[in-house]
Amino acid sequence: MRKIKPISEARSRGIGSGTTKEMVKKVLLCIAGGSMVVSLFLTSSIRAEAKSPVYQQSQSDDGIPKEIREVFEKVGEDFGICPELMEAMAYRESRFVESVKSGNYYGIMQVNVKIHKDRIEKYGYTADDLLKAEPCITVAADYLKELFDTYGDDDPLILMYYSGNSKAIPNYKEYGWMCPYVKSTLARAAEYERKHGK
């Protein structure tokens, strides 16, 4: 099978197509096309959010729909997990949209329904049940509890495992470096705790 050569090799061996001016045109067209795709993606995301029933629910002063915040409080108490941490994760994962799907990732906590099939069935749920707040938050909390039981009370480490960012773990363990997902989630969780008077 023929391998595609890196651009640098192709240029040095004269395999490129056309002059430098033509190459610049092609690059600019690619960038414009990429911008259009991103724009379409963002537009469809905004439309999906606008149609979601979550945005018609009553909001608390922290921006979390009241009904959803109540679920986080209840599930957090049941599993011994800080509800504000889960709320911050939900903000990052779905902006509190219950019905969001992205491949195998479902619901407000973006639970991977393929990986967590057994965990979902343990509670008598189906994958589609995770498109509602309580089932999704329950399954996510079950996974978080397992992570806390395994790795201890190390919030950044737990968030890296939850988000599937295992490549960042060695740098965190050795240098204390935290990826943007972890930093923003922890900052938001602290802000929610402050707003909730904790």
C-alpha positions in Angstrom: 0.0 0.0 0.0 1.3 3.4 -1.0 2.0 5.7 1.9 1.2 9.4 1.8 4.4 11.4 2.1 4.6 14.3 4.5 4.2 17.7 2.9 7.8 18.6 3.5 9.0 15.5 1.6 6.6 16.1 -1.2 7.9 19.6 -1.7 11.5 18.7 -1.6 11.0 16.0 -4.2 8.9 18.1 -6.5 5.8 16.1 -6.0 3.6 19.1 -5.0 1.0 20.4 -7.4 1.6 23.8 -8.9 3.3 27.0 -7.8 3.5 28.6 -4.4 0.7 31.0 -5.3 -1.6 28.0 -6.1 -0.6 26.3 -2.9 -1.5 29.5 -0.9 -4.9 29.6 -2.7 -5.6 25.9 -1.8 -4.6 26.5 1.9 -6.9 29.5 2.1 -9.8 27.5 0.6 -9.2 24.8 3.1 -9.2 27.3 6.0 -12.4 28.9 4.7 -14.0 25.5 4.3 -13.0 24.5 7.8 -14.5 27.8 9.2 -17.7 27.0 7.5 -17.9 23.5 9.0 -17.2 24.9 12.5 -19.8 27.6 11.9 -22.4 25.0 10.8 -21.6 22.8 13.8 -21.9 25.7 16.3 -25.2 26.8 14.7 -26.7 23.4 14.9 -25.5 23.1 18.5 -27.2 26.4 19.4 -30.4 25.2 17.7 -30.3 22.0 19.6 -29.9 23.8 22.9 -32.7 26.3 22.1 -35.1 23.4 21.4 -34.1 21.6 24.6 -36.8 21.6 27.4 -34.1 22.3 29.9 -34.0 25.9 28.8 -37.7 26.3 29.6 -37.2 25.2 33.2 -36.9 27.7 36.0 -33.3 28.7 36.6 -31.7 29.3 40.0 -29.4 32.2 40.5 -26.4 30.0 39.6 -27.7 29.2 36.1 -28.5 25.6 36.9 -32.1 24.6 36.3 -33.8 24.1 39.7 -35.2 20.7 39.0 -31.7 19.5 37.9 -30.0 21.0 40.9 -32.4 19.1 43.1 -31.4 15.9 41.4 -27.7 16.6 41.9 -28.2 17.3 45.6 -30.1 14.1 46.1 -27.7 11.9 44.1 -24.7 13.6 45.6 -26.0 12.8 49.1 -26.8 9.1 48.1 -23.3 8.6 46.7 -21.3 10.8 49.0 -20.1 13.0 46.2 -20.0 16.8 46.1 -23.0 17.9 44.0 -21.3 21.1 42.9 -18.5 19.0 41.4 -21.0 17.0 39.4 -22.8 20.2 38.4 -19.6 21.7 37.1 -18.9 18.5 35.2 -22.5 18.7 33.7 -21.9 22.3 32.6 -18.7 21.2 30.8 -20.2 18.1 29.3 -23.6 19.3 28.2 -24.5 22.8 29.4 -27.3 21.0 31.4 -29.0 19.8 28.2 -30.5 16.4 29.2 -31.2 15.0 25.8 -27.8 15.6 24.2 -26.1 12.7 22.3 -22.6 12.5 20.8 -21.8 9.1 19.4 -21.9 6.7 22.4 -22.0 9.6 24.9 -25.5 10.3 26.3 -27.2 12.8 28.5 -26.3 15.6 30.8 -23.2 13.8 32.1 -22.2 12.4 28.7 -22.0 8.8 29.9 -20.5 6.4 27.4 -23.4 3.9 27.0 -21.1 1.3 25.4 -18.4 1.3 28.1 -20.9 1.6 31.0 -23.6 -0.9 29.6 -23.3 -3.1 32.8 -23.5 -0.1 35.1 -26.6 1.2 33.2 -28.3 -2.2 33.4 -27.5 -2.5 37.1 -30.0 0.3 37.8 -32.5 -1.2 35.4 -32.0 1.6 32.9 -31.6 1.5 29.1 -29.3 3.8 27.1 -32.2 6.0 26.2 -33.1 6.5 29.9 -29.8 8.4 30.2 -31.4 11.2 28.1 -33.2 12.2 31.3 -31.3 13.9 34.2 -31.8 11.5 37.1 -30.8 8.2 35.4 -27.8 9.8 33.8 -26.6 11.6 36.9 -27.1 8.3 38.9 -25.0 6.3 36.5 -22.3 9.0 36.4 -22.2 9.2 40.2 -21.8 5.4 40.4 -18.8 5.6 38.1 -17.4 8.6 40.1 -17.8 6.8 43.4 -15.8 3.8 41.9 -13.1 6.2 40.8 -12.9 7.9 44.2 -12.8 4.5 45.9 -10.0 3.4 43.6 -7.8 6.6 43.4 -8.7 8.5 46.6 -10.0 12.0 47.1 -8.0 13.5 44.3 -10.5 15.6 42.3 -8.1 16.5 39.4 -7.1 12.9 38.9 -10.8 11.7 39.1 -11.8 14.3 36.5 -9.0 13.2 34.1 -10.2 9.6 34.4 -13.8 10.6 33.9 -13.1 12.7 30.9 -10.9 10.0 29.3 -7.9 12.2 29.4 -5.4 9.6 30.6 -2.5 11.1 28.6 -2.6 14.1 31.0 -2.2 12.0 34.1 1.6 11.5 34.1 2.1 15.2 33.8 -0.3 15.8 36.7 1.3 13.2 38.9 4.9 14.4 38.2 4.4 18.2 37.8 0.9 19.0 39.1 -0.1 20.1 35.6 -3.8 20.2 35.1 -5.5 20.2 31.7 -8.0 22.9 30.8 -11.0 20.6 31.4 -9.9 20.0 35.0 -9.0 23.6 35.7 -12.3 25.0 34.5 -14.4 22.3 36.1 -12.7 22.8 39.5 -13.1 26.6 39.2 -16.8 26.3 38.4 -17.4 23.8 41.2 -15.8 26.2 43.7 -18.0 29.0 42.3 -21.1 26.9 42.7 -20.1 26.0 46.3 -19.7 29.7 47.0 -23.1 30.6 45.5 -24.7 27.7 47.4 -23.2 29.0 50.7 -20.9 26.1 51.3 
